[in-house]
Amino acid sequence: MALIEIRNLSKIYPQGDSALGRKSSGRGEVRAVDDVSLDIFAGETLGLVGESGSGKSTLGRLILRLIEPTSGSIQFEGRDLLAAGSGEMGRLRRDMQIIFQDPFASLDPRFRVEEIIAEPLIIHGEAPTAGSAKAGKAIARRGRVIELLRAVGLDESIMRRFPHEFSGGQRQRIGIARALALRPKFIVADEPVSALDVSVGAQIVNLLAQLQREFGLTYLFISHSMPVVRYLSTRIAVMYRGKIVEVGAAEQITERPQHAYTRSLLEATPELAV
């Protein structure tokens, strides 16, 4: 059984409302995601690849219900996400997190590193240890923040610093630590290396692979770069103009592509040094 089952999922925007940069269908609408059906299995990395405006990020946000679909269904561990009320959805969000593309814009500049990483724990009332004393929970949360910083290759000495004091790669590591705070099962990694230079991006990709092995994570890894997706993914889904045009094992997609658009992506992107 798949961890996530997506069936006939669509997101339609009225003409002029879409930020995807695509022409409308002629019916006064833009189909950002168009009748997508897809399974994501526990423990795998499903790479979602396509050019800018293909609908990749929209699909990732639909799965997490950060935006609401026009039609279709999403099942997470057999539970209907679209039927979940706010309370149930709040509980489900512990298991589903996101790593954003821009490691600066996604971090609140007013918060110190400790506050950024601890925020999900505070929102969900979580502490790594039992006990109801406020001070005890604060100590426990700090301990969890230190664990997470070490897991992403950062030192605890940075906890009192602000996001602007770090490089792009360091900020993305902080964002990854925040995404791990609630011990999620599933993470949408939305173009997590596209804003970084190649060498730093390769380090982040390797970190994500290491964390997957360590924590048993399932990824939807979104990228416009076929070499990056090929390196990290178990399977690859190719998205073009809102539709999934090809999906299969990473080796099959990259060595024996069936769709012309997939072949064009393979020819267009440079290799990633990892």
Secondary structure, DSSP 8 states (H G I E B T S, - for coil): --SEEEEEEEEEEETT--SS-----SSSEEEEEEEEEEEE-TT-EEEEE--TTSSHHHHHHHHTTSS--SEEEEEETTEEGGG--HHHHHHHGGGEEEE-S-TTTTS-TTS-HHHHHHHHHHHTT--SS----HHHHHHHHHHHHHHHHHHTT--GGGTTS-GGGS-HHHHHHHHHHHHHTT--SEEEEESTTTTS-HHHHHHHHHHHHHHHHHHT-EEEEEES-HHHHHHH-SEEEEEETTEEEEEEEHHHHHHS--SHHHHHHHHHS-----
